[in-house]
Amino acid sequence: MKPTPMPGNLAGLLEMYLTDALARGRSAGTVSYRRVYLRQFLSWLKSRGVTGPREVTAPVLPRGLA
């Protein structure tokens, strides 16, 4: 079985993370909440011109998150 290639965008990584969380036994409700809040975070990043995973750096994040 070939390993799944890593997505090059944040939305793809988010879905991969959530799929893995379900596979590891997280409840559907927990994954649903995480999807909502992480999509809000991705939207916040996009509004600041951050579209790729390697662009998420400490200087981009507000004080207290980094």
mmCIF file as Biopython writes it, N, C-alpha, C and O atoms, coordinates in Angstrom:
data_model
#
loop_
_atom_site.group_PDB
_atom_site.id
_atom_site.type_symbol
_atom_site.label_atom_id
_atom_site.label_alt_id
_atom_site.label_comp_id
_atom_site.label_asym_id
_atom_site.label_entity_id
_atom_site.label_seq_id
_atom_site.pdbx_PDB_ins_code
_atom_site.Cartn_x
_atom_site.Cartn_y
_atom_site.Cartn_z
_atom_site.occupancy
_atom_site.B_iso_or_equiv
_atom_site.auth_seq_id
_atom_site.auth_asym_id
_atom_site.pdbx_PDB_model_num
ATOM 1   N N  . MET A ? 1  ? 0.845   -1.180 0.000  1.0 0.0 1  A 1 
ATOM 2   C CA . MET A ? 1  ? 0.000   0.000  0.000  1.0 0.0 1  A 1 
ATOM 3   C C  . MET A ? 1  ? 0.891   1.244  0.000  1.0 0.0 1  A 1 
ATOM 4   O O  . MET A ? 1  ? 1.784   1.378  0.836  1.0 0.0 1  A 1 
ATOM 5   N N  . LYS A ? 2  ? 0.635   2.153  -0.951 1.0 0.0 2  A 1 
ATOM 6   C CA . LYS A ? 2  ? 1.416   3.376  -1.036 1.0 0.0 2  A 1 
ATOM 7   C C  . LYS A ? 2  ? 0.938   4.372  0.016  1.0 0.0 2  A 1 
ATOM 8   O O  . LYS A ? 2  ? -0.261  4.487  0.269  1.0 0.0 2  A 1 
ATOM 9   N N  . PRO A ? 3  ? 1.877   5.090  0.627  1.0 0.0 3  A 1 
ATOM 10  C CA . PRO A ? 3  ? 1.453   6.122  1.581  1.0 0.0 3  A 1 
ATOM 11  C C  . PRO A ? 3  ? 0.707   7.247  0.868  1.0 0.0 3  A 1 
ATOM 12  O O  . PRO A ? 3  ? 0.972   7.556  -0.294 1.0 0.0 3  A 1 
ATOM 13  N N  . THR A ? 4  ? -0.222  7.842  1.588  1.0 0.0 4  A 1 
ATOM 14  C CA . THR A ? 4  ? -0.976  8.963  1.044  1.0 0.0 4  A 1 
ATOM 15  C C  . THR A ? 4  ? -0.070  10.180 0.971  1.0 0.0 4  A 1 
ATOM 16  O O  . THR A ? 4  ? 0.576   10.526 1.960  1.0 0.0 4  A 1 
ATOM 17  N N  . PRO A ? 5  ? -0.011  10.844 -0.200 1.0 0.0 5  A 1 
ATOM 18  C CA . PRO A ? 5  ? 0.833   12.040 -0.291 1.0 0.0 5  A 1 
ATOM 19  C C  . PRO A ? 5  ? 0.283   13.165 0.582  1.0 0.0 5  A 1 
ATOM 20  O O  . PRO A ? 5  ? -0.928  13.297 0.757  1.0 0.0 5  A 1 
ATOM 21  N N  . MET A ? 6  ? 1.180   13.959 1.116  1.0 0.0 6  A 1 
ATOM 22  C CA . MET A ? 6  ? 0.778   15.091 1.946  1.0 0.0 6  A 1 
ATOM 23  C C  . MET A ? 6  ? 0.185   16.183 1.075  1.0 0.0 6  A 1 
ATOM 24  O O  . MET A ? 6  ? 0.769   16.530 0.049  1.0 0.0 6  A 1 
ATOM 25  N N  . PRO A ? 7  ? -0.959  16.734 1.455  1.0 0.0 7  A 1 
ATOM 26  C CA . PRO A ? 7  ? -1.532  17.852 0.701  1.0 0.0 7  A 1 
ATOM 27  C C  . PRO A ? 7  ? -0.619  19.072 0.820  1.0 0.0 7  A 1 
ATOM 28  O O  . PRO A ? 7  ? 0.054   19.255 1.834  1.0 0.0 7  A 1 
ATOM 29  N N  . GLY A ? 8  ? -0.601  19.884 -0.197 1.0 0.0 8  A 1 
ATOM 30  C CA . GLY A ? 8  ? 0.227   21.081 -0.180 1.0 0.0 8  A 1 
ATOM 31  C C  . GLY A ? 8  ? -0.495  22.314 0.305  1.0 0.0 8  A 1 
ATOM 32  O O  . GLY A ? 8  ? 0.090   23.395 0.376  1.0 0.0 8  A 1 
ATOM 33  N N  . ASN A ? 9  ? -1.780  22.160 0.643  1.0 0.0 9  A 1 
ATOM 34  C CA . ASN A ? 9  ? -2.521  23.333 1.102  1.0 0.0 9  A 1 
ATOM 35  C C  . ASN A ? 9  ? -3.078  23.097 2.508  1.0 0.0 9  A 1 
ATOM 36  O O  . ASN A ? 9  ? -3.175  21.963 2.975  1.0 0.0 9  A 1 
ATOM 37  N N  . LEU A ? 10 ? -3.434  24.177 3.153  1.0 0.0 10 A 1 
ATOM 38  C CA . LEU A ? 10 ? -3.909  24.093 4.536  1.0 0.0 10 A 1 
ATOM 39  C C  . LEU A ? 10 ? -5.239  23.353 4.657  1.0 0.0 10 A 1 
ATOM 40  O O  . LEU A ? 10 ? -5.435  22.594 5.606  1.0 0.0 10 A 1 
ATOM 41  N N  . ALA A ? 11 ? -6.148  23.561 3.716  1.0 0.0 11 A 1 
ATOM 42  C CA . ALA A ? 11 ? -7.445  22.879 3.791  1.0 0.0 11 A 1 
ATOM 43  C C  . ALA A ? 11 ? -7.271  21.365 3.674  1.0 0.0 11 A 1 
ATOM 44  O O  . ALA A ? 11 ? -7.938  20.606 4.376  1.0 0.0 11 A 1 
ATOM 45  N N  . GLY A ? 12 ? -6.391  20.934 2.801  1.0 0.0 12 A 1 
ATOM 46  C CA . GLY A ? 12 ? -6.128  19.504 2.659  1.0 0.0 12 A 1 
ATOM 47  C C  . GLY A ? 12 ? -5.515  18.907 3.904  1.0 0.0 12 A 1 
ATOM 48  O O  . GLY A ? 12 ? -5.868  17.802 4.313  1.0 0.0 12 A 1 
ATOM 49  N N  . LEU A ? 13 ? -4.589  19.645 4.510  1.0 0.0 13 A 1 
ATOM 50  C CA . LEU A ? 13 ? -3.982  19.179 5.761  1.0 0.0 13 A 1 
ATOM 51  C C  . LEU A ? 13 ? -5.010  19.105 6.881  1.0 0.0 13 A 1 
ATOM 52  O O  . LEU A ? 13 ? -4.981  18.188 7.701  1.0 0.0 13 A 1 
ATOM 53  N N  . LEU A ? 14 ? -5.917  20.076 6.911  1.0 0.0 14 A 1 
ATOM 54  C CA . LEU A ? 14 ? -6.980  20.072 7.923  1.0 0.0 14 A 1 
ATOM 55  C C  . LEU A ? 14 ? -7.831  18.812 7.789  1.0 0.0 14 A 1 
ATOM 56  O O  . LEU A ? 14 ? -8.101  18.134 8.781  1.0 0.0 14 A 1 
ATOM 57  N N  . GLU A ? 15 ? -8.252  18.501 6.570  1.0 0.0 15 A 1 
ATOM 58  C CA . GLU A ? 15 ? -9.082  17.312 6.373  1.0 0.0 15 A 1 
ATOM 59  C C  . GLU A ? 15 ? -8.322  16.034 6.709  1.0 0.0 15 A 1 
ATOM 60  O O  . GLU A ? 15 ? -8.898  15.093 7.255  1.0 0.0 15 A 1 
ATOM 61  N N  . MET A ? 16 ? -7.034  15.996 6.387  1.0 0.0 16 A 1 
ATOM 62  C CA . MET A ? 16 ? -6.219  14.826 6.728  1.0 0.0 16 A 1 
ATOM 63  C C  . MET A ? 16 ? -6.143  14.672 8.259  1.0 0.0 16 A 1 
ATOM 64  O O  . MET A ? 16 ? -6.257  13.564 8.783  1.0 0.0 16 A 1 
ATOM 65  N N  . TYR A ? 17 ? -5.952  15.780 8.954  1.0 0.0 17 A 1 
ATOM 66  C CA . TYR A ? 17 ? -5.884  15.772 10.414 1.0 0.0 17 A 1 
ATOM 67  C C  . TYR A ? 17 ? -7.200  15.280 11.021 1.0 0.0 17 A 1 
ATOM 68  O O  . TYR A ? 17 ? -7.200  14.468 11.947 1.0 0.0 17 A 1 
ATOM 69  N N  . LEU A ? 18 ? -8.326  15.781 10.489 1.0 0.0 18 A 1 
ATOM 70  C CA . LEU A ? 18 ? -9.623  15.405 11.045 1.0 0.0 18 A 1 
ATOM 71  C C  . LEU A ? 18 ? -9.950  13.936 10.758 1.0 0.0 18 A 1 
ATOM 72  O O  . LEU A ? 18 ? -10.526 13.252 11.604 1.0 0.0 18 A 1 
ATOM 73  N N  . THR A ? 19 ? -9.591  13.462 9.591  1.0 0.0 19 A 1 
ATOM 74  C CA . THR A ? 19 ? -9.788  12.050 9.256  1.0 0.0 19 A 1 
ATOM 75  C C  . THR A ? 19 ? -8.977  11.179 10.200 1.0 0.0 19 A 1 
ATOM 76  O O  . THR A ? 19 ? -9.458  10.151 10.675 1.0 0.0 19 A 1 
ATOM 77  N N  . ASP A ? 20 ? -7.752  11.592 10.468 1.0 0.0 20 A 1 
ATOM 78  C CA . ASP A ? 20 ? -6.892  10.847 11.392 1.0 0.0 20 A 1 
ATOM 79  C C  . ASP A ? 20 ? -7.467  10.868 12.809 1.0 0.0 20 A 1 
ATOM 80  O O  . ASP A ? 20 ? -7.414  9.863  13.518 1.0 0.0 20 A 1 
ATOM 81  N N  . ALA A ? 21 ? -8.016  12.016 13.220 1.0 0.0 21 A 1 
ATOM 82  C CA . ALA A ? 21 ? -8.598  12.116 14.561 1.0 0.0 21 A 1 
ATOM 83  C C  . ALA A ? 21 ? -9.750  11.124 14.728 1.0 0.0 21 A 1 
ATOM 84  O O  . ALA A ? 21 ? -9.882  10.484 15.771 1.0 0.0 21 A 1 
ATOM 85  N N  . LEU A ? 22 ? -10.577 11.005 13.694 1.0 0.0 22 A 1 
ATOM 86  C CA . LEU A ? 22 ? -11.675 10.026 13.746 1.0 0.0 22 A 1 
ATOM 87  C C  . LEU A ? 22 ? -11.128 8.599  13.812 1.0 0.0 22 A 1 
ATOM 88  O O  . LEU A ? 22 ? -11.624 7.768  14.574 1.0 0.0 22 A 1 
ATOM 89  N N  . ALA A ? 23 ? -10.110 8.330  13.012 1.0 0.0 23 A 1 
ATOM 90  C CA . ALA A ? 23 ? -9.525  6.990  12.984 1.0 0.0 23 A 1 
ATOM 91  C C  . ALA A ? 23 ? -8.885  6.623  14.322 1.0 0.0 23 A 1 
ATOM 92  O O  . ALA A ? 23 ? -8.804  5.445  14.672 1.0 0.0 23 A 1 
ATOM 93  N N  . ARG A ? 24 ? -8.433  7.627  15.063 1.0 0.0 24 A 1 
ATOM 94  C CA . ARG A ? 24 ? -7.808  7.392  16.364 1.0 0.0 24 A 1 
ATOM 95  C C  . ARG A ? 24 ? -8.813  7.362  17.503 1.0 0.0 24 A 1 
ATOM 96  O O  . ARG A ? 24 ? -8.438  7.260  18.671 1.0 0.0 24 A 1 
ATOM 97  N N  . GLY A ? 25 ? -10.096 7.450  17.157 1.0 0.0 25 A 1 
ATOM 98  C CA . GLY A ? 25 ? -11.122 7.277  18.178 1.0 0.0 25 A 1 
ATOM 99  C C  . GLY A ? 25 ? -11.721 8.539  18.749 1.0 0.0 25 A 1 
ATOM 100 O O  . GLY A ? 25 ? -12.493 8.467  19.705 1.0 0.0 25 A 1 
ATOM 101 N N  . ARG A ? 26 ? -11.389 9.705  18.194 1.0 0.0 26 A 1 
ATOM 102 C CA . ARG A ? 26 ? -12.046 10.928 18.663 1.0 0.0 26 A 1 
ATOM 103 C C  . ARG A ? 26 ? -13.524 10.858 18.282 1.0 0.0 26 A 1 
ATOM 104 O O  . ARG A ? 26 ? -13.871 10.296 17.243 1.0 0.0 26 A 1 
ATOM 105 N N  . SER A ? 27 ? -14.369 11.410 19.093 1.0 0.0 27 A 1 
ATOM 106 C CA . SER A ? 27 ? -15.797 11.362 18.798 1.0 0.0 27 A 1 
ATOM 107 C C  . SER A ? 27 ? -16.119 12.261 17.604 1.0 0.0 27 A 1 
ATOM 108 O O  . SER A ? 27 ? -15.407 13.223 17.318 1.0 0.0 27 A 1 
ATOM 109 N N  . ALA A ? 28 ? -17.202 11.923 16.921 1.0 0.0 28 A 1 
ATOM 110 C CA . ALA A ? 28 ? -17.639 12.713 15.768 1.0 0.0 28 A 1 
ATOM 111 C C  . ALA A ? 28 ? -17.932 14.157 16.189 1.0 0.0 28 A 1 
ATOM 112 O O  . ALA A ? 28 ? -17.670 15.092 15.433 1.0 0.0 28 A 1 
ATOM 113 N N  . GLY A ? 29 ? -18.472 14.333 17.388 1.0 0.0 29 A 1 
ATOM 114 C CA . GLY A ? 29 ? -18.759 15.677 17.887 1.0 0.0 29 A 1 
ATOM 115 C C  . GLY A ? 29 ? -17.494 16.496 18.083 1.0 0.0 29 A 1 
ATOM 116 O O  . GLY A ? 29 ? -17.444 17.672 17.723 1.0 0.0 29 A 1 
ATOM 117 N N  . THR A ? 30 ? -16.474 15.871 18.653 1.0 0.0 30 A 1 
ATOM 118 C CA . THR A ? 30 ? -15.198 16.557 18.857 1.0 0.0 30 A 1 
ATOM 119 C C  . THR A ? 30 ? -14.607 16.976 17.522 1.0 0.0 30 A 1 
ATOM 120 O O  . THR A ? 30 ? -14.144 18.106 17.367 1.0 0.0 30 A 1 
ATOM 121 N N  . VAL A ? 31 ? -14.623 16.067 16.566 1.0 0.0 31 A 1 
ATOM 122 C CA . VAL A ? 31 ? -14.061 16.359 15.242 1.0 0.0 31 A 1 
ATOM 123 C C  . VAL A ? 31 ? -14.868 17.458 14.558 1.0 0.0 31 A 1 
ATOM 124 O O  . VAL A ? 31 ? -14.299 18.308 13.873 1.0 0.0 31 A 1 
ATOM 125 N N  . SER A ? 32 ? -16.165 17.448 14.737 1.0 0.0 32 A 1 
ATOM 126 C CA . SER A ? 32 ? -17.017 18.480 14.156 1.0 0.0 32 A 1 
ATOM 127 C C  . SER A ? 32 ? -16.680 19.860 14.716 1.0 0.0 32 A 1 
ATOM 128 O O  . SER A ? 32 ? -16.571 20.828 13.963 1.0 0.0 32 A 1 
ATOM 129 N N  . TYR A ? 33 ? -16.516 19.950 16.022 1.0 0.0 33 A 1 
ATOM 130 C CA . TYR A ? 33 ? -16.134 21.224 16.637 1.0 0.0 33 A 1 
ATOM 131 C C  . TYR A ? 33 ? -14.766 21.676 16.162 1.0 0.0 33 A 1 
ATOM 132 O O  . TYR A ? 33 ? -14.567 22.852 15.858 1.0 0.0 33 A 1 
ATOM 133 N N  . ARG A ? 34 ? -13.835 20.762 16.098 1.0 0.0 34 A 1 
ATOM 134 C CA . ARG A ? 34 ? -12.496 21.115 15.623 1.0 0.0 34 A 1 
ATOM 135 C C  . ARG A ? 34 ? -12.552 21.626 14.186 1.0 0.0 34 A 1 
ATOM 136 O O  . ARG A ? 34 ? -11.855 22.578 13.835 1.0 0.0 34 A 1 
ATOM 137 N N  . ARG A ? 35 ? -13.383 20.993 13.354 1.0 0.0 35 A 1 
ATOM 138 C CA . ARG A ? 35 ? -13.514 21.431 11.959 1.0 0.0 35 A 1 
ATOM 139 C C  . ARG A ? 35 ? -13.983 22.883 11.907 1.0 0.0 35 A 1 
ATOM 140 O O  . ARG A ? 35 ? -13.432 23.682 11.149 1.0 0.0 35 A 1 
ATOM 141 N N  . VAL A ? 36 ? -14.984 23.230 12.697 1.0 0.0 36 A 1 
ATOM 142 C CA . VAL A ? 36 ? -15.518 24.594 12.713 1.0 0.0 36 A 1 
ATOM 143 C C  . VAL A ? 36 ? -14.430 25.590 13.114 1.0 0.0 36 A 1 
ATOM 144 O O  . VAL A ? 36 ? -14.207 26.579 12.415 1.0 0.0 36 A 1 
ATOM 145 N N  . TYR A ? 37 ? -13.761 25.337 14.224 1.0 0.0 37 A 1 
ATOM 146 C CA . TYR A ? 37 ? -12.802 26.304 14.737 1.0 0.0 37 A 1 
ATOM 147 C C  . TYR A ? 37 ? -11.534 26.362 13.894 1.0 0.0 37 A 1 
ATOM 148 O O  . TYR A ? 37 ? -10.954 27.433 13.721 1.0 0.0 37 A 1 
ATOM 149 N N  . LEU A ? 38 ? -11.107 25.235 13.377 1.0 0.0 38 A 1 
ATOM 150 C CA . LEU A ? 38 ? -9.915  25.267 12.535 1.0 0.0 38 A 1 
ATOM 151 C C  . LEU A ? 38 ? -10.201 25.903 11.180 1.0 0.0 38 A 1 
ATOM 152 O O  . LEU A ? 38 ? -9.312  26.532 10.605 1.0 0.0 38 A 1 
ATOM 153 N N  . ARG A ? 39 ? -11.406 25.758 10.658 1.0 0.0 39 A 1 
ATOM 154 C CA . ARG A ? 39 ? -11.763 26.470 9.423  1.0 0.0 39 A 1 
ATOM 155 C C  . ARG A ? 39 ? -11.786 27.974 9.658  1.0 0.0 39 A 1 
ATOM 156 O O  . ARG A ? 39 ? -11.391 28.743 8.781  1.0 0.0 39 A 1 
ATOM 157 N N  . GLN A ? 40 ? -12.241 28.400 10.826 1.0 0.0 40 A 1 
ATOM 158 C CA . GLN A ? 40 ? -12.195 29.829 11.151 1.0 0.0 40 A 1 
ATOM 159 C C  . GLN A ? 40 ? -10.746 30.314 11.189 1.0 0.0 40 A 1 
ATOM 160 O O  . GLN A ? 40 ? -10.436 31.406 10.711 1.0 0.0 40 A 1 
ATOM 161 N N  . PHE A ? 41 ? -9.872  29.503 11.754 1.0 0.0 41 A 1 
ATOM 162 C CA . PHE A ? 41 ? -8.453  29.859 11.803 1.0 0.0 41 A 1 
ATOM 163 C C  . PHE A ? 41 ? -7.877  29.943 10.385 1.0 0.0 41 A 1 
ATOM 164 O O  . PHE A ? 41 ? -7.134  30.875 10.078 1.0 0.0 41 A 1 
ATOM 165 N N  . LEU A ? 42 ? -8.208  28.985 9.525  1.0 0.0 42 A 1 
ATOM 166 C CA . LEU A ? 42 ? -7.724  29.019 8.148  1.0 0.0 42 A 1 
ATOM 167 C C  . LEU A ? 42 ? -8.244  30.251 7.413  1.0 0.0 42 A 1 
ATOM 168 O O  . LEU A ? 42 ? -7.529  30.845 6.605  1.0 0.0 42 A 1 
ATOM 169 N N  . SER A ? 43 ? -9.484  30.632 7.692  1.0 0.0 43 A 1 
ATOM 170 C CA . SER A ? 43 ? -10.039 31.841 7.091  1.0 0.0 43 A 1 
ATOM 171 C C  . SER A ? 43 ? -9.276  33.074 7.565  1.0 0.0 43 A 1 
ATOM 172 O O  . SER A ? 43 ? -8.987  33.973 6.776  1.0 0.0 43 A 1 
ATOM 173 N N  . TRP A ? 44 ? -8.955  33.113 8.834  1.0 0.0 44 A 1 
ATOM 174 C CA . TRP A ? 44 ? -8.176  34.221 9.399  1.0 0.0 44 A 1 
ATOM 175 C C  . TRP A ? 44 ? -6.808  34.290 8.731  1.0 0.0 44 A 1 
ATOM 176 O O  . TRP A ? 44 ? -6.341  35.373 8.379  1.0 0.0 44 A 1 
ATOM 177 N N  . LEU A ? 45 ? -6.164  33.137 8.556  1.0 0.0 45 A 1 
ATOM 178 C CA . LEU A ? 45 ? -4.864  33.104 7.883  1.0 0.0 45 A 1 
ATOM 179 C C  . LEU A ? 45 ? -4.980  33.619 6.450  1.0 0.0 45 A 1 
ATOM 180 O O  . LEU A ? 45 ? -4.166  34.427 6.003  1.0 0.0 45 A 1 
ATOM 181 N N  . LYS A ? 46 ? -6.004  33.143 5.735  1.0 0.0 46 A 1 
ATOM 182 C CA . LYS A ? 46 ? -6.189  33.536 4.342  1.0 0.0 46 A 1 
ATOM 183 C C  . LYS A ? 46 ? -6.392  35.043 4.225  1.0 0.0 46 A 1 
ATOM 184 O O  . LYS A ? 46 ? -5.898  35.661 3.282  1.0 0.0 46 A 1 
ATOM 185 N N  . SER A ? 47 ? -7.110  35.640 5.170  1.0 0.0 47 A 1 
ATOM 186 C CA . SER A ? 47 ? -7.346  37.090 5.133  1.0 0.0 47 A 1 
ATOM 187 C C  . SER A ? 47 ? -6.053  37.878 5.313  1.0 0.0 47 A 1 
ATOM 188 O O  . SER A ? 47 ? -5.999  39.071 5.014  1.0 0.0 47 A 1 
ATOM 189 N N  . ARG A ? 48 ? -5.023  37.213 5.799  1.0 0.0 48 A 1 
ATOM 190 C CA . ARG A ? 48 ? -3.713  37.841 5.978  1.0 0.0 48 A 1 
ATOM 191 C C  . ARG A ? 48 ? -2.720  37.396 4.900  1.0 0.0 48 A 1 
ATOM 192 O O  . ARG A ? 48 ? -1.522  37.660 4.994  1.0 0.0 48 A 1 
ATOM 193 N N  . GLY A ? 49 ? -3.243  36.716 3.878  1.0 0.0 49 A 1 
ATOM 194 C CA . GLY A ? 49 ? -2.404  36.308 2.761  1.0 0.0 49 A 1 
ATOM 195 C C  . GLY A ? 49 ? -1.609  35.037 2.982  1.0 0.0 49 A 1 
ATOM 196 O O  . GLY A ? 49 ? -0.733  34.707 2.183  1.0 0.0 49 A 1 
ATOM 197 N N  . VAL A ? 50 ? -1.905  34.317 4.058  1.0 0.0 50 A 1 
ATOM 198 C CA . VAL A ? 50 ? -1.202  33.074 4.361  1.0 0.0 50 A 1 
ATOM 199 C C  . VAL A ? 50 ? -2.015  31.927 3.758  1.0 0.0 50 A 1 
ATOM 200 O O  . VAL A ? 50 ? -3.143  31.667 4.178  1.0 0.0 50 A 1 
ATOM 201 N N  . THR A ? 51 ? -1.436  31.249 2.775  1.0 0.0 51 A 1 
ATOM 202 C CA . THR A ? 51 ? -2.172  30.186 2.099  1.0 0.0 51 A 1 
ATOM 203 C C  . THR A ? 51 ? -1.482  28.832 2.162  1.0 0.0 51 A 1 
ATOM 204 O O  . THR A ? 51 ? -2.120  27.806 1.922  1.0 0.0 51 A 1 
ATOM 205 N N  . GLY A ? 52 ? -0.216  28.809 2.474  1.0 0.0 52 A 1 
ATOM 206 C CA . GLY A ? 52 ? 0.513   27.546 2.512  1.0 0.0 52 A 1 
ATOM 207 C C  . GLY A ? 52 ? 0.974   27.187 3.906  1.0 0.0 52 A 1 
ATOM 208 O O  . GLY A ? 52 ? 1.166   28.070 4.742  1.0 0.0 52 A 1 
ATOM 209 N N  . PRO A ? 53 ? 1.156   25.901 4.170  1.0 0.0 53 A 1 
ATOM 210 C CA . PRO A ? 53 ? 1.552   25.455 5.508  1.0 0.0 53 A 1 
ATOM 211 C C  . PRO A ? 53 ? 2.876   26.050 5.979  1.0 0.0 53 A 1 
ATOM 212 O O  . PRO A ? 53 ? 3.030   26.352 7.163  1.0 0.0 53 A 1 
ATOM 213 N N  . ARG A ? 54 ? 3.811   26.218 5.086  1.0 0.0 54 A 1 
ATOM 214 C CA . ARG A ? 54 ? 5.128   26.755 5.479  1.0 0.0 54 A 1 
ATOM 215 C C  . ARG A ? 54 ? 5.094   28.253 5.767  1.0 0.0 54 A 1 
ATOM 216 O O  . ARG A ? 54 ? 6.057   28.811 6.292  1.0 0.0 54 A 1 
ATOM 217 N N  . GLU A ? 55 ? 3.987   28.897 5.422  1.0 0.0 55 A 1 
ATOM 218 C CA . GLU A ? 55 ? 3.831   30.325 5.693  1.0 0.0 55 A 1 
ATOM 219 C C  . GLU A ? 55 ? 3.309   30.603 7.098  1.0 0.0 55 A 1 
ATOM 220 O O  . GLU A ? 55 ? 3.325   31.752 7.541  1.0 0.0 55 A 1 
ATOM 221 N N  . VAL A ? 56 ? 2.854   29.588 7.799  1.0 0.0 56 A 1 
ATOM 222 C CA . VAL A ? 56 ? 2.341   29.756 9.163  1.0 0.0 56 A 1 
ATOM 223 C C  . VAL A ? 56 ? 3.552   29.748 10.091 1.0 0.0 56 A 1 
ATOM 224 O O  . VAL A ? 56 ? 4.062   28.694 10.472 1.0 0.0 56 A 1 
ATOM 225 N N  . THR A ? 57 ? 3.994   30.946 10.440 1.0 0.0 57 A 1 
ATOM 226 C CA . THR A ? 57 ? 5.180   31.116 11.275 1.0 0.0 57 A 1 
ATOM 227 C C  . THR A ? 57 ? 4.832   31.975 12.490 1.0 0.0 57 A 1 
ATOM 228 O O  . THR A ? 57 ? 3.783   32.616 12.531 1.0 0.0 57 A 1 
ATOM 229 N N  . ALA A ? 58 ? 5.706   31.977 13.452 1.0 0.0 58 A 1 
ATOM 230 C CA . ALA A ? 58 ? 5.466   32.751 14.676 1.0 0.0 58 A 1 
ATOM 231 C C  . ALA A ? 58 ? 5.173   34.226 14.394 1.0 0.0 58 A 1 
ATOM 232 O O  . ALA A ? 58 ? 4.266   34.778 15.017 1.0 0.0 58 A 1 
ATOM 233 N N  . PRO A ? 59 ? 5.895   34.894 13.485 1.0 0.0 59 A 1 
ATOM 234 C CA . PRO A ? 59 ? 5.587   36.313 13.243 1.0 0.0 59 A 1 
ATOM 235 C C  . PRO A ? 59 ? 4.176   36.554 12.684 1.0 0.0 59 A 1 
ATOM 236 O O  . PRO A ? 59 ? 3.638   37.651 12.838 1.0 0.0 59 A 1 
ATOM 237 N N  . VAL A ? 60 ? 3.579   35.563 12.050 1.0 0.0 60 A 1 
ATOM 238 C CA . VAL A ? 60 ? 2.234   35.715 11.483 1.0 0.0 60 A 1 
ATOM 239 C C  . VAL A ? 60 ? 1.169   35.654 12.572 1.0 0.0 60 A 1 
ATOM 240 O O  . VAL A ? 60 ? 0.128   36.305 12.472 1.0 0.0 60 A 1 
ATOM 241 N N  . LEU A ? 61 ? 1.433   34.880 13.594 1.0 0.0 61 A 1 
ATOM 242 C CA . LEU A ? 61 ? 0.433   34.641 14.638 1.0 0.0 61 A 1 
ATOM 243 C C  . LEU A ? 61 ? 0.393   35.792 15.641 1.0 0.0 61 A 1 
ATOM 244 O O  . LEU A ? 61 ? 1.415   36.421 15.917 1.0 0.0 61 A 1 
ATOM 245 N N  . PRO A ? 62 ? -0.796  36.061 16.184 1.0 0.0 62 A 1 
ATOM 246 C CA . PRO A ? 62 ? -0.887  37.115 17.196 1.0 0.0 62 A 1 
ATOM 247 C C  . PRO A ? 62 ? -0.116  36.726 18.463 1.0 0.0 62 A 1 
ATOM 248 O O  . PRO A ? 62 ? 0.088   35.549 18.759 1.0 0.0 62 A 1 
ATOM 249 N N  . ARG A ? 63 ? 0.288   37.726 19.170 1.0 0.0 63 A 1 
ATOM 250 C CA . ARG A ? 63 ? 1.020   37.483 20.430 1.0 0.0 63 A 1 
ATOM 251 C C  . ARG A ? 63 ? 0.186   36.591 21.329 1.0 0.0 63 A 1 
ATOM 252 O O  . ARG A ? 63 ? -1.015  36.809 21.488 1.0 0.0 63 A 1 
ATOM 253 N N  . GLY A ? 64 ? 0.814   35.594 21.914 1.0 0.0 64 A 1 
ATOM 254 C CA . GLY A ? 64 ? 0.117   34.682 22.795 1.0 0.0 64 A 1 
ATOM 255 C C  . GLY A ? 64 ? -0.207  33.355 22.134 1.0 0.0 64 A 1 
ATOM 256 O O  . GLY A ? 64 ? -0.384  32.352 22.825 1.0 0.0 64 A 1 
ATOM 257 N N  . LEU A ? 65 ? -0.288  33.329 20.802 1.0 0.0 65 A 1 
ATOM 258 C CA . LEU A ? 65 ? -0.540  32.070 20.092 1.0 0.0 65 A 1 
ATOM 259 C C  . LEU A ? 65 ? 0.766   31.405 19.705 1.0 0.0 65 A 1 
ATOM 260 O O  . LEU A ? 65 ? 0.831   30.178 19.628 1.0 0.0 65 A 1 
ATOM 261 N N  . ALA A ? 66 ? 1.785   32.170 19.465 1.0 0.0 66 A 1 
ATOM 262 C CA . ALA A ? 66 ? 3.052   31.596 18.991 1.0 0.0 66 A 1 
ATOM 263 C C  . ALA A ? 66 ? 3.875   31.050 20.125 1.0 0.0 66 A 1 
ATOM 264 O O  . ALA A ? 66 ? 4.969   30.532 19.901 1.0 0.0 66 A 1 
#
